[in-house]
Amino acid sequence: MSRKKFASAQIYVDWRAVGRRIRELRGFDMTQVEFASRIRISQNYLSAMEHGKVQIGAEILLRISQGFGKSIEWLLTGQDKG
């Protein structure tokens, strides 16, 4: 069985930019407490996410994606394939 070699390109996630996109999704009509409750995390963790202070796990990204109608790719890069 052969293995394909992948290019050694570094993939970098700008967690601050991800946090800004999450803040954008939350909008002005929803508090951090309300948003955090919808995705089942604490308000403190949401605040850290919005400020780019943590790397967000796949499960939480999936909850945000499904709950707010945005792709995980958009959350991570700001771009959707389309």
C-alpha positions in Angstrom: 0.0 0.0 0.0 1.5 3.3 -1.0 1.1 6.6 0.7 0.8 9.9 -1.0 3.1 12.6 0.1 1.5 15.9 0.8 3.1 19.2 0.2 4.7 20.6 3.4 2.7 23.8 3.2 2.0 25.2 6.6 -1.6 25.9 7.4 -2.1 28.8 9.8 -5.4 29.6 11.5 -5.7 33.2 12.6 -7.7 32.7 15.8 -8.2 36.5 16.2 -10.0 36.6 12.9 -12.0 33.5 13.8 -13.1 35.4 16.9 -14.1 38.4 14.9 -16.2 36.3 12.7 -17.9 34.7 15.7 -18.5 38.1 17.1 -20.0 39.1 13.8 -22.4 36.1 13.9 -23.5 37.0 17.4 -24.5 40.4 16.2 -25.7 43.2 18.4 -29.0 41.6 19.4 -27.5 38.6 21.2 -25.5 38.7 24.4 -22.4 36.6 25.0 -24.5 34.6 27.6 -27.2 33.9 25.1 -24.8 32.9 22.3 -22.7 30.7 24.7 -25.9 29.0 25.9 -26.9 28.2 22.3 -23.6 26.4 21.6 -23.3 25.0 25.1 -20.2 26.7 26.4 -19.5 29.2 29.1 -19.7 32.9 28.6 -16.0 33.2 29.7 -14.9 30.7 27.1 -16.9 32.5 24.4 -15.2 35.8 25.4 -11.8 34.1 25.1 -12.8 32.8 21.6 -13.9 36.2 20.5 -10.6 37.7 21.5 -8.6 35.0 19.8 -7.1 33.6 23.0 -8.0 30.0 22.4 -7.9 27.4 19.6 -11.5 26.3 19.1 -12.2 22.6 18.9 -14.0 21.0 16.0 -17.1 20.1 18.0 -17.7 23.8 19.0 -17.0 25.0 15.4 -19.5 22.4 14.2 -22.1 23.7 16.8 -21.6 27.3 15.6 -21.7 26.2 12.0 -25.0 24.3 12.3 -26.6 26.7 14.7 -25.9 29.8 12.7 -25.9 28.6 9.1 -22.2 29.4 8.3 -19.7 26.8 7.0 -16.7 25.8 9.2 -14.6 27.0 6.3 -16.1 30.5 6.6 -15.5 30.4 10.4 -11.8 29.5 9.9 -10.9 31.5 6.7 -13.7 34.0 6.1 -14.3 32.4 2.7 -16.9 29.9 1.5 -16.5 27.7 -1.5 -19.2 28.5 -3.9 
